[in-house]
Amino acid sequence: MTGNELREKFLSFFAGKGHTIVHSSSLVPVNDPTLLFTNAGMVQFKDVFLGLDRRPFKRATTAQKCVRAGGKHNDLDTVGRTARHHTFFEMLGNFSFGDYFKREAISYAWEFLTRILELPPERLWITVYKEDDEAYRLWQEVAGVPAERIVRMGEKDNFWAMGDTGPCGPCSEIIYDRGPEHACSSNPCALGACDCDRWLEIWNLVFMQYERDAGGNLTPLPRPSIDTGMGLERMASILQGVDSNFDTDLLQPLIKAMEGLSGRAYDRGEAGFPFRVIADHARACTFLIADGVLPGNEGRSYVLRRILRRAARFGKALGVEEPFLYRLVDTVVNIMGQAYPEVAEQQEYIARVIRQEEERFHETLNDGMRVLNGIMEQAGREGRDTISGHEAFTLYDTYGFPVDLTEEIAGEKGFKVDRAGFEEAMAAQRERARAAREDIKAFEFAMAFAGNLDDIGGTEFTGYERLEDTGKVLALIRQSERVPYLDEGESGYVVLDRTPCYPEGGGQVGDQGSLAWPGGEARVQDTRRLPGGKIVHQVAVTAGKLAAGQEVKLMVDRERRLATARNHTATHLLHRALKNVLGEHANQAGSLVTPERLRFDFTHFAPLTEEELKAIEKEVNARVLAGLPVTTLETSLREAKAMGAMALFGEKYGERVRVVKMGDYSLELCGGTHLRSTSEVGLFRLTSESSIGAGVRRVEAVTGAAALDLISREYQELASVAGLLKVPPFQVAGRVQQLLEKGKEMEREIARLRNQLATYTVKDLLNQVREVAGVPVLQARVDITDSEALRELADKVRDKMGSGVVVLGSQHDGRVNFVAMVSKDLVKRGVHAGNLLREVARIAAGGGGGRADMAQAGGKDPSKLDQALAYSLKVVAQQVR
């Protein structure tokens, strides 16, 4: 049975048992900053298990793409060394949200394994939590598993928890006995007594039946649930009769492709390690990029960069010196493109991103390896076994070496890396991680309210049709605690049964406005969305008392909403214009829509030229002037995609979606607020373009009155410059060009005169050379204010002298500059410019410092300068050997 057939059989089996087939979620968890990547099938249902979200089904089944690399779950260093571990893998799962429980979960699993897959029952063993008597009994009752093949195990192996607190419960693992030929040398080689290749875990059934509080106390859940996970690759290895996941049809074509690229044959032993790493990493890179992750220096982007560069390094180990990983994207798509159409749709783009990163890495790898080898050689000479944090940071910052790669290469040569020192050197760059911390705050904000609002329903949003409405106060929150009222002068959060206020989402900021009721009023400072369809308003009560159950009138800040809608509508026009001008690969990678401006991040590989920026701005404004009607419709997600609607990065869509259409020009899935016609945008003006990471660009823009204000300010600035130049505004560029050319001519003339003056000065200075202890020495005071010019003059004098010492000093604006030059033959005799300078500066100002041949000292007394220069003769005499 092929891997693809196994996946379909699993999903079809559970669909026949009343489960809804849910498509795999993104590898980037939506609205969950606690996870780096989706690492299990239950991640997309986490809010459902926590009671924060509801779905229109109680049973679900998925084939979930997962990544375990970085963060708490990290198998990166194990990949290729074992037969089972991967950075990217697929997890098959079935889920019950308060519907069926242990009996049915055990029955379904046993039926699928023994009847559908026809695995021999005698090869299947079971582990249960040591205190779970119910599961122990059910495996015998329902599946007929003999008691001697059911092993009780401890909490570490057979008790699952979502976190330190929250839903948890015992789990039961199904183990496949691969036979005594795979046994280890332990006596006995038995499940629970050893952890060898004989006992292969293939399926884990988690029985979520408790809630754990901060004190560790367990309380039974009112609606126990089921979460299971089966590794597709592991099961495929059993069905295909092979010893390793890498020998299945899910990975073997990648190894074959690598054999062709390297000209080497694959070895299933240690020599095949690079092949296995590359095959695994090719899948991880392909799927991560398809889900919007791009190589970079932080977070998920850093993990992708490390995976990609690690694969590139193992390619070099196989003798492949050119970029090659991008060529494997076709093979990944051939294997998995039907099950995951997102990789097939972006095949060319994914390959381009990988190739660009490979080329960048190849440019720096050789230099970085040379530097690292030099560092290790130096450390060896010094008797060190550790690469310093500063050295590791230099490799990272200058040569693009991830510190993990430095650790890996250094470890092969017996060296450690001072990771703490590296982290200290990285501290300044990590300031950019503040945004991630803000995301976590938003998540914690939602979690803080979740337990307080279980008894109320969702909020009806009416803001598409109106900016004023009435609603009933369902709940009031003050400092995360539910309260019966908010008094005058107090701030808190309000949940209503209906609201016209748009909650922050899809890049658009939340609405502001006001609440009013008889005898009271409050300011709405922000509006946000909570799981479960609830909308919460952050308010400050300015008069009266706001009580639960009260009817209130809500009024959205009309001008602020309109300005935000201008920018949101313009964002859709911009997205389409970017694709038309740059290519269809220019996909959204993030956005921010506020009343003041819009920001749009998109995938592209080079800075935008002036011509491209003009073309984009022109196209958007053309659609503004065209007055395209802006219409919306609700439909199913499947129908929307069939219509060609673009989905936005990072958004979580349900089965019913809202489509925003702008004439025949733009069609996107979007829940934001918009104008009735593109003409209401008024004017669109780009304000900046920049890079925010490898392959991701950012543009910012303004619309309407803000765009007019920007143009006005730009014109005023232009008029001011024109006034200074005494030309009309439209002749400023020509006049500035004339001045620049004149300035260059003057610089050339100054350089010519300086060289001429230096020639005369050198001749004059050579007449002042004297002999000290048999050494020609020139010490002189010169009238030169520029330190670089002082150095150039000293160079010329030394060259003319051939052998000798030059000490020159100058004084300007209360500062004294010294330069010292010593010919190579005199260095061998003990005369050193650095020592000479320190002594001279000390005499001039009581101290000094600087480069080895230049020192500065304070002082306005000319006699001090002369005294210091004279002292240089004594220093030279002392140094000569």
Secondary structure, 3 states (H helix, E strand, C coil): CCHHHHHHHHHHHHHCCCCEECCCCCCCCCCCCCCCCCCCHHHHHHHHHHCCCCCCCCEEEEEEEEECCCCCCCCHHHCCCCCCCCCEEEEEEEEECCCCCHHHHHHHHHHHHHHHCCCCHHHEEEEEECCCHHHHHHHHHHHCCCHHHEEEECHHHHEEECCCCEEEEEEEEEEEECCHHHCCCCCCCCECCECCCCEEEEEEEEEEEEEECCCCCEEEEEEEEEEEEEEHHHHHHHHCCCCCHHHCCCCHHHHHHHHHHHCCCCCCCHHHHHHHHHHHHHHHHHHHHHCCCCCCCCHHHHHHHHHHHHHHHHHHHCCCCCCCHHHHHHHHHHHHCCCCHHHHHCHHHHHHHHHHHHHHHHHHHHHHHHHHHHHHHHHHHCCCCEECHHHHHHHHHHHCCCHHHHHHHHHHCCCEECHHHHHHHHCCHHHHHHHHHHHHHHHHHHHHHHCCCCCCCCCEECCCCCCEEEEEEEEEEECCEEECEECCCCEEEEEECEECCCCCECCECCCCEEEEECCEEEEEEEEEEEHHHEEEEEEEEEECCEECCCEEEEEECHHHHHHHHHHHHHHHHHHHHHHHHHCCCCCEEEEEECCCCEEEEEECCCCCCHHHHHHHHHHHHHHHHCCCEEEEEEEEHHHHHHHCCECCCCCCCCCEEEEEEECCCEEEECCCCCCCEHHHHCCEEEEEEEEEECCEEEEEEEEHHHHHHHHHHHHHHHHHHHHHHCCCHHHHHHHHHHHHHHHHHHHHHHHHHHHHHHHHHHHHHHCCCEEECCEEEEEEECCCCCHHHHHHHHHHHHHHHCCCEEEEEEEECCEEEEEEEECHHHHCCCCCHHHHHHHHHHHHHCCCECCCCEEEEECCCHHHHHHHHHHHHHHHHHHCC
